[in-house]
Amino acid sequence: MSFKSYAIHSTIDELITLEDPQPLVFSGRHGLIAKFVLSEKNRAMRPWKLCVGEIHAIAFPATLLHDRAIVFEQSEDANRSLMWLQSISGISNSKTEMMFSFIPLAVLTQNPLTARRAAVDRTYGEDLMLDGGVLSPDGSWHWKKPHLALGGVVLGSALLRPLSSTGASCAEAR
């Protein structure tokens, strides 16, 4: 999976320009999820939700960041697909189960990278699991197939909120 943190700049007509890509690693013993779970064991054993600001704080602890987005990127041939990460919800015990929530973006230009919301407003949820958790800190923390092997969930536009790089509503879920 290719996750990157981008500096975002809004333009007219709800377009955004994405610059300064910084790779992010969520899996592995030194990945962002393992860092969160192992540093906040009591919180991680109950249902939790991480917003983009919290994820950035884990990834770049010495830097106060704002106006950045986390984007999942896929490239197939000349096509580039972007999904804007909104939050990660989960629970950790011997494994760490998570639901990643994304908004799809339509790429308009490659250089500079400019995008807008996809033509149809949707939020995608992707069920993911890591082989490691509060009760198995020495696990590999590699991606595993989720228990139910659900492909994902698509929610319609009535459930969407305006695009936000800060994820301020994330604190409400705690």
C-alpha positions in Angstrom: 0.0 0.0 0.0 1.3 3.4 -0.9 0.3 6.0 1.7 1.8 9.5 1.5 1.4 12.7 3.5 0.9 15.7 1.2 0.8 19.4 1.8 -2.5 20.6 0.4 -3.5 23.9 -1.0 -7.1 24.7 -1.9 -7.8 26.5 -5.1 -11.0 27.9 -6.6 -13.8 25.6 -7.6 -12.9 23.2 -4.7 -9.7 22.0 -6.4 -6.7 21.0 -4.3 -3.1 20.9 -5.1 -1.0 18.2 -3.4 2.7 18.9 -2.9 5.7 17.7 -0.9 4.8 13.9 -0.7 6.2 12.2 2.4 5.9 8.3 2.5 4.1 6.8 5.5 4.3 3.2 6.7 1.4 1.8 8.6 2.5 -1.8 8.9 5.6 -3.4 10.5 7.0 -3.3 14.1 8.0 0.4 13.6 4.9 1.3 11.6 2.5 4.0 12.6 -0.2 1.6 13.9 2.3 -0.4 16.1 3.6 2.9 17.5 0.1 4.0 18.4 -1.1 0.7 19.8 2.1 0.1 21.9 2.2 3.6 23.3 -1.5 3.8 24.2 -2.4 0.3 25.2 -5.4 1.1 27.3 -6.9 3.2 24.6 -6.1 0.7 21.9 -7.8 -2.2 23.7 -11.2 -0.3 23.4 -12.7 0.9 20.1 -10.6 3.9 19.0 -10.5 6.4 16.2 -7.4 8.2 14.8 -7.9 11.3 12.8 -5.4 12.6 10.3 -3.9 15.1 12.8 -3.1 12.3 15.3 -1.6 10.1 12.5 0.7 13.0 11.5 1.7 13.5 15.2 2.8 9.9 15.4 4.6 10.0 12.0 6.3 13.4 12.6 6.5 13.8 16.4 9.0 16.7 16.4 7.0 18.8 13.9 3.7 20.6 14.2 1.9 20.0 10.9 -1.2 21.6 9.5 -2.8 21.7 6.0 -1.6 18.2 5.2 -3.6 15.2 4.0 -2.9 11.5 3.9 -3.5 9.9 0.6 -3.5 6.3 -0.6 -2.1 6.2 -4.1 -2.3 3.5 -6.7 -0.9 3.7 -10.2 -1.9 1.4 -13.0 -0.3 2.1 -16.4 -0.6 5.9 -16.8 -3.7 6.1 -14.5 -3.2 7.4 -11.0 -5.9 6.8 -8.4 -6.1 8.8 -5.1 -8.1 8.1 -1.9 -8.1 10.8 0.8 -7.8 9.1 4.2 -10.3 10.6 6.7 -9.8 8.4 9.7 -8.9 5.0 11.0 -11.1 3.2 13.6 -10.1 0.0 15.3 -9.5 -2.2 18.2 -6.4 -4.1 19.3 -6.0 -7.3 21.3 -3.8 -10.2 19.9 -4.4 -8.7 16.4 -5.2 -5.1 15.4 -8.4 -4.8 13.4 -9.1 -1.5 11.6 -11.5 0.3 9.3 -9.9 2.9 7.1 -12.3 5.6 5.8 -11.5 7.3 2.5 -12.9 9.9 0.1 -12.0 9.2 -3.5 -10.3 12.0 -5.5 -10.3 12.6 -9.2 -6.8 13.5 -10.5 -7.0 16.4 -12.9 -3.3 17.1 -13.5 -0.1 15.2 -12.7 2.4 18.1 -12.4 1.5 19.8 -10.2 -0.7 17.1 -8.7 -4.2 18.6 -8.7 -7.4 16.8 -7.7 -11.0 17.3 -6.7 -13.7 15.1 -5.2 -14.8 12.3 -7.5 -18.0 13.1 -9.5 -20.1 11.0 -7.2 -19.6 11.8 -3.5 -18.8 8.7 -1.6 -16.9 7.5 1.5 -15.2 4.2 1.2 -14.4 2.0 4.2 -11.7 -0.7 3.9 -11.5 -3.4 6.6 -7.8 -4.2 7.4 -5.9 -6.2 10.0 -2.4 -6.3 11.3 -0.7 -9.4 12.8 0.2 -7.8 16.1 -1.5 -6.0 19.0 -1.6 -5.0 22.6 -1.5 -8.7 23.6 1.1 -9.7 21.0 3.5 -6.8 20.9 6.2 -9.0 19.4 4.1 -9.9 16.4 5.2 -9.2 12.9 2.7 -6.3 12.4 2.2 -7.4 8.8 -1.1 -7.1 6.9 -3.5 -10.0 7.3 -6.7 -10.9 5.8 -9.6 -9.6 8.0 -11.8 -12.1 9.8 -14.9 -11.6 7.6 -12.9 -10.8 4.4 -15.3 -8.1 3.5 -14.0 -6.1 0.5 -15.2 -2.7 1.7 -18.1 -0.5 2.2 -19.4 2.4 0.2 -21.5 5.1 1.8 -23.5 7.6 -0.1 -23.2 11.4 -0.1 -25.7 12.0 2.7 -23.1 10.9 5.2 -20.2 13.0 3.9 -18.8 16.1 5.6 -16.9 18.8 3.9 -13.2 18.0 3.0 -11.0 18.9 5.9 -7.3 18.4 6.4 -7.5 18.6 10.2 -10.1 15.9 11.0 -11.3 18.0 13.9 -14.4 15.8 14.4 -12.1 12.8 15.2 -11.8 13.7 18.8 -15.6 13.3 19.2 -15.2 9.5 18.7 -13.0 9.0 21.8 
